[in-house]
Amino acid sequence: MPRPRAVAALVTAALLCALTSACAAGSGPAAGARPAVSLAASDYLGGAPVHVAQERGLWSAEGIDVAVTSRPTGRDALNAVLGGQAQLGVVGDLPAVTAVLGGRELRIVADLSRFSDWRLLTRTDRRITDFAALRGRKIGVPQGTNVEYALSRMLATAHLTTADVTVVNLAPNQVTSALARGDVDAGVTFPSFYDAARTTLGDRYAELPFTGYTARTLLVAAPKATDETTTAVLRALLKAQREITADPPAARKAVLAQSKGTLQAGYADAFQPRYDYGATLTPELLAQLEQAAAWSKAAQGLPGSVDRAALLRHLHVEPLAAVDPAAVTVR
């Protein structure tokens, strides 16, 4: 007959075994669970493939669950990646370059889209009829974004720099009201605010078109993002790109639905066709990153190298090459 102490030991051992098994079963993802991916985006049309993929449920076909959060600008999406709140981000080329120069660990996975239809917004009573007339003026711009770099390229056409003007840092949606109040003489903001400026200023509205800068919308990855999930995200985005090409009106509806009222139908109808969509990694992208890095280093005094080889190390080609080898032409 077993001793009471021995029986107690056996019961304790059995309970521990049961608890251990239960804990093991409850820890980690359940068998067959989809990998979870966090993606920080913004409502701007450069990231339309993300919105189409989200609206059409294209992630699940690739075996992943993607949580997309919308940020006010690509700069904010980048900060989410750098701060660990997102594994992937949809950002502009300038914020990505400044992060690289600042020594941050960042991988550029794809160039998702390109856009070059910029406007300098101003008022008729300011009599700014060319970019040379900006000397000595106050210009509102959301600093740290592609828009600030677009302004620098506008100034360069007149052999001016930001030292020749007064740059006023404004949120993208503040440029119009600053112009209306007369706080600034001109402004550069995202295209989604062009119509608001025209409506608010009425007969006083004036603009200078500018196509001398091609803004690129990039997909970037944090160091902890795996190639497996990044590749799956890219597969879904390439499907979304094909849907944008095959049925542009339906794609615009998907983007508007995902924007939840932030974007207006008239803006999407007018400007989405002006974007060149297609995930690539090209020598042209690398050359533009070099130019933006040189400007950022001179304008902001950032410490990193603008050497081509140094920038090339931040282009992570493997996920896109696995999905579409012909889209990767940079080496």
C-alpha positions as CSV (number, residue, x, y, z in Angstrom):
1,M,0.0,0.0,0.0
2,P,1.6,3.4,-1.0
3,R,2.6,5.7,1.7
4,P,0.6,8.9,2.1
5,R,3.6,11.1,1.3
6,A,4.3,9.1,-1.9
7,V,0.7,9.5,-3.0
8,A,0.8,13.2,-2.4
9,A,4.0,13.5,-4.5
10,L,2.3,11.6,-7.3
11,V,-0.7,13.8,-7.2
12,T,1.4,16.9,-7.2
13,A,3.5,15.7,-10.2
14,A,0.3,14.9,-12.1
15,L,-1.1,18.4,-11.4
16,L,2.2,20.1,-12.5
17,C,2.2,18.0,-15.7
18,A,-1.4,19.0,-16.5
19,L,-0.7,22.7,-15.8
20,T,2.5,22.6,-17.9
21,S,0.6,21.0,-20.8
22,A,-2.2,23.6,-20.5
23,C,0.3,26.5,-20.4
24,A,2.2,25.1,-23.4
25,A,-1.0,24.8,-25.4
26,G,-2.1,28.3,-24.5
27,S,1.3,30.0,-25.2
28,G,2.3,31.3,-28.6
29,P,0.0,31.3,-31.7
30,A,-2.4,28.5,-32.2
31,A,-1.5,25.9,-34.8
32,G,-2.2,27.2,-38.2
33,A,-2.6,30.8,-37.1
34,R,-1.7,33.5,-39.6
35,P,1.3,35.7,-39.0
36,A,0.3,39.1,-37.8
37,V,1.8,42.1,-39.6
38,S,1.5,45.8,-38.5
39,L,1.6,48.3,-41.3
40,A,1.6,52.1,-40.8
41,A,0.3,54.1,-43.8
42,S,-1.3,57.4,-44.6
43,D,-4.4,58.5,-46.6
44,Y,-2.4,59.9,-49.5
45,L,-2.8,58.3,-53.0
46,G,0.8,57.2,-53.2
47,G,0.0,54.3,-51.0
48,A,-3.2,53.4,-52.8
49,P,-2.2,49.7,-53.3
50,V,-2.2,49.3,-49.5
51,H,-5.8,50.7,-49.3
52,V,-7.0,48.5,-52.2
53,A,-5.4,45.4,-50.6
54,Q,-7.1,46.3,-47.3
55,E,-10.5,46.9,-48.9
56,R,-10.4,43.8,-51.0
57,G,-9.1,41.5,-48.3
58,L,-6.0,40.5,-50.3
59,W,-3.9,39.9,-47.3
60,S,-5.6,36.7,-46.3
61,A,-4.9,35.0,-49.6
62,E,-1.2,35.4,-48.8
63,G,-1.7,33.8,-45.4
64,I,-1.2,36.9,-43.3
65,D,-3.2,39.1,-41.0
66,V,-2.3,42.8,-41.7
67,A,-3.3,45.5,-39.3
68,V,-3.2,48.8,-41.2
69,T,-3.1,52.1,-39.2
70,S,-3.5,55.4,-40.9
71,R,-1.1,58.3,-40.0
72,P,-1.4,62.0,-40.9
73,T,1.8,61.9,-43.1
74,G,4.4,59.5,-44.3
75,R,6.8,61.0,-41.8
76,D,4.4,59.9,-39.0
77,A,4.3,56.4,-40.5
78,L,8.1,56.3,-40.5
79,N,8.1,57.3,-36.9
80,A,5.8,54.4,-36.1
81,V,8.3,52.0,-37.8
82,L,11.3,53.5,-36.0
83,G,9.5,53.5,-32.7
84,G,8.5,49.9,-32.9
85,Q,4.7,50.4,-33.4
86,A,4.8,49.0,-36.9
87,Q,6.8,46.4,-38.8
88,L,6.3,48.1,-42.2
89,G,5.6,51.6,-43.2
90,V,4.5,53.5,-46.3
91,V,6.6,56.7,-46.4
92,G,8.1,59.4,-48.7
93,D,11.6,59.3,-50.0
94,L,12.8,62.3,-48.0
95,P,11.8,61.0,-44.5
96,A,13.4,57.6,-45.4
97,V,16.6,59.3,-46.4
98,T,16.8,61.5,-43.3
99,A,16.3,58.4,-41.1
100,V,19.1,56.7,-42.9
101,L,21.4,59.7,-42.5
102,G,20.5,59.8,-38.8
103,G,21.9,56.3,-38.4
104,R,18.5,54.6,-37.9
105,E,18.1,51.0,-38.9
106,L,15.7,51.0,-41.9
107,R,15.3,48.8,-44.9
108,I,13.8,50.2,-48.1
109,V,11.8,47.3,-49.6
110,A,10.1,48.8,-52.6
111,D,9.3,52.0,-54.5
112,L,5.5,51.7,-54.7
113,S,4.6,54.8,-56.7
114,R,5.8,58.1,-58.3
115,F,4.2,61.5,-58.5
116,S,5.4,64.8,-60.0
117,D,2.4,67.1,-60.3
118,W,3.2,69.7,-57.6
119,R,1.9,73.2,-57.1
120,L,3.1,76.2,-55.2
121,L,0.0,77.8,-53.7
122,T,-0.2,81.6,-53.3
123,R,-2.5,84.6,-53.5
124,T,-3.0,87.0,-56.4
125,D,-2.2,90.0,-54.2
126,R,1.2,88.6,-53.4
127,R,2.2,88.9,-57.1
128,I,4.3,85.7,-57.2
129,T,4.4,84.9,-60.9
130,D,7.6,82.8,-60.9
131,F,9.8,81.1,-58.4
132,A,12.4,83.9,-58.4
133,A,9.7,86.1,-56.8
134,L,9.9,83.9,-53.7
135,R,13.1,85.6,-52.5
136,G,12.4,87.2,-49.0
137,R,8.9,85.7,-48.8
138,K,7.3,83.6,-46.1
139,I,6.5,80.0,-47.3
140,G,4.4,77.5,-45.3
141,V,5.4,73.9,-45.6
142,P,5.2,70.7,-43.5
143,Q,8.9,70.2,-42.7
144,G,10.4,66.8,-42.7
145,T,8.2,65.5,-45.6
146,N,8.6,65.2,-49.3
147,V,6.8,68.5,-49.6
148,E,9.7,70.3,-48.0
149,Y,12.1,68.7,-50.6
150,A,9.7,69.7,-53.4
151,L,10.0,73.3,-52.2
152,S,13.8,73.1,-52.3
153,R,13.6,72.0,-55.9
154,M,11.3,74.8,-56.8
155,L,13.7,77.3,-55.2
156,A,16.6,75.7,-57.0
157,T,15.1,76.5,-60.4
158,A,15.5,80.2,-59.5
159,H,19.0,79.6,-58.0
160,L,17.5,80.2,-54.5
161,T,17.8,78.1,-51.3
162,T,15.8,78.0,-48.1
163,A,18.2,80.6,-46.8
164,D,16.7,83.1,-49.2
165,V,13.2,82.7,-47.8
166,T,11.5,82.3,-44.4
167,V,10.2,78.7,-44.1
168,V,7.2,78.4,-41.7
169,N,6.6,74.8,-40.4
170,L,2.9,74.0,-40.8
171,A,0.8,70.9,-40.7
172,P,-0.4,69.9,-44.2
173,N,-3.9,71.0,-43.4
174,Q,-2.8,74.4,-42.0
175,V,-1.3,75.8,-45.2
176,T,-4.6,76.9,-46.6
177,S,-5.7,78.8,-43.5
178,A,-2.3,80.4,-43.2
179,L,-2.6,81.7,-46.7
180,A,-6.1,82.9,-46.1
181,R,-5.0,84.9,-43.1
182,G,-2.0,86.3,-44.8
183,D,0.4,84.6,-42.4
184,V,2.4,83.3,-45.3
185,D,2.9,84.5,-48.9
186,A,2.9,81.1,-50.4
187,G,2.7,77.4,-49.4
188,V,3.4,73.9,-50.5
189,T,1.4,71.0,-49.2
190,F,0.0,67.7,-50.3
191,P,-2.2,67.6,-53.4
192,S,-5.2,66.5,-51.4
193,F,-5.4,70.1,-50.1
194,Y,-5.2,71.9,-53.4
195,D,-8.9,72.1,-53.9
196,A,-9.5,73.3,-50.3
197,A,-7.1,76.2,-51.0
198,R,-8.8,77.1,-54.3
199,T,-12.2,77.1,-52.6
200,T,-11.1,79.0,-49.5
201,L,-9.2,81.7,-51.4
202,G,-11.7,82.1,-54.3
203,D,-10.7,84.9,-56.6
204,R,-7.5,85.4,-54.7
205,Y,-6.2,81.9,-55.5
206,A,-3.1,81.5,-57.6
207,E,-0.6,78.7,-58.2
208,L,2.6,77.8,-59.9
209,P,2.8,74.3,-61.4
210,F,6.0,72.3,-60.9
211,T,7.0,69.0,-62.3
212,G,10.7,69.1,-61.5
213,Y,10.6,66.7,-58.6
214,T,9.2,63.1,-58.7
215,A,8.1,62.1,-55.2
216,R,8.4,58.4,-54.5
217,T,6.2,56.5,-52.0
218,L,8.3,53.8,-50.4
219,L,7.6,50.6,-48.5
220,V,10.1,50.4,-45.6
221,A,10.7,47.7,-43.1
222,A,11.9,47.6,-39.5
223,P,14.9,45.3,-38.8
224,K,12.6,42.8,-37.0
225,A,10.2,42.4,-40.0
226,T,10.8,39.0,-41.5
227,D,11.4,38.5,-45.2
228,E,8.7,35.9,-45.2
229,T,5.9,38.3,-44.1
230,T,7.4,41.2,-46.1
231,T,7.3,39.1,-49.2
232,A,3.7,38.1,-48.5
233,V,2.7,41.8,-48.1
234,L,4.4,42.6,-51.4
235,R,2.5,39.8,-53.2
236,A,-0.7,41.3,-52.0
237,L,0.4,44.8,-53.1
238,L,1.3,43.6,-56.6
239,K,-2.2,42.1,-56.9
240,A,-3.6,45.5,-55.8
241,Q,-1.5,47.3,-58.4
242,R,-2.9,45.1,-61.1
243,E,-6.5,45.9,-59.9
244,I,-5.7,49.6,-60.0
245,T,-4.6,49.2,-63.6
246,A,-7.5,47.0,-64.6
247,D,-10.3,49.0,-63.1
248,P,-9.2,52.5,-61.9
249,P,-12.7,53.7,-60.9
250,A,-13.2,50.7,-58.7
251,A,-9.7,51.1,-57.2
252,R,-10.5,54.8,-56.4
253,K,-13.7,53.7,-54.6
254,A,-11.6,51.3,-52.5
255,V,-9.2,54.0,-51.6
256,L,-12.0,56.4,-50.6
257,A,-13.7,53.8,-48.5
258,Q,-10.4,53.1,-46.6
259,S,-9.8,56.9,-46.1
260,K,-13.1,57.1,-44.2
261,G,-13.9,60.6,-45.4
262,T,-10.4,62.0,-45.2
263,L,-10.1,62.0,-49.0
264,Q,-12.7,63.5,-51.4
265,A,-14.0,61.8,-54.5
266,G,-13.1,64.8,-56.7
267,Y,-9.5,64.7,-55.6
268,A,-9.1,61.0,-56.1
269,D,-10.7,61.2,-59.5
270,A,-8.4,64.0,-60.6
271,F,-5.1,62.9,-59.0
272,Q,-4.9,59.1,-58.8
273,P,-4.4,58.8,-62.6
274,R,-1.4,61.1,-62.2
275,Y,0.4,58.5,-60.0
276,D,2.7,55.9,-61.6
277,Y,2.1,52.7,-59.6
278,G,4.3,49.6,-59.7
279,A,6.6,48.2,-57.1
280,T,10.3,48.6,-58.2
281,L,13.8,49.0,-57.0
282,T,15.7,50.9,-59.8
283,P,18.9,52.8,-60.4
284,E,16.7,55.9,-60.8
285,L,15.5,55.5,-57.2
286,L,19.0,55.2,-55.9
287,A,20.1,58.3,-57.8
288,Q,17.2,60.3,-56.4
289,L,18.0,59.0,-52.9
290,E,21.5,60.3,-53.4
291,Q,20.2,63.8,-54.4
292,A,17.8,63.9,-51.5
293,A,20.5,62.8,-49.1
294,A,22.9,65.5,-50.3
295,W,20.3,68.1,-49.8
296,S,19.3,66.8,-46.3
297,K,22.9,66.7,-45.2
298,A,23.5,70.3,-46.3
299,A,20.2,71.7,-45.1
300,Q,19.9,69.8,-41.8
301,G,23.5,68.9,-40.9
302,L,22.8,65.2,-40.6
303,P,25.8,63.0,-39.9
304,G,25.4,60.1,-42.2
305,S,27.2,59.4,-45.5
306,V,25.6,60.3,-48.8
307,D,27.8,57.8,-50.6
308,R,26.0,55.6,-53.1
309,A,27.3,52.4,-51.6
310,A,26.1,53.5,-48.1
311,L,22.6,54.2,-49.4
312,L,22.6,51.0,-51.4
313,R,23.0,49.0,-48.2
314,H,19.6,50.2,-47.0
315,L,17.9,48.8,-50.1
316,H,16.6,45.3,-49.1
317,V,16.0,43.7,-52.5
318,E,15.3,40.1,-51.5
319,P,11.5,40.3,-50.8
320,L,10.7,42.1,-54.1
321,A,13.1,39.9,-56.1
322,A,11.2,36.9,-54.7
323,V,7.9,38.2,-55.9
324,D,8.9,40.0,-59.2
325,P,12.5,39.6,-60.2
326,A,12.2,41.9,-63.2
327,A,11.2,44.8,-60.9
328,V,14.7,44.8,-59.2
329,T,17.2,46.4,-61.5
330,V,19.4,48.2,-59.0
331,R,22.6,46.4,-57.8
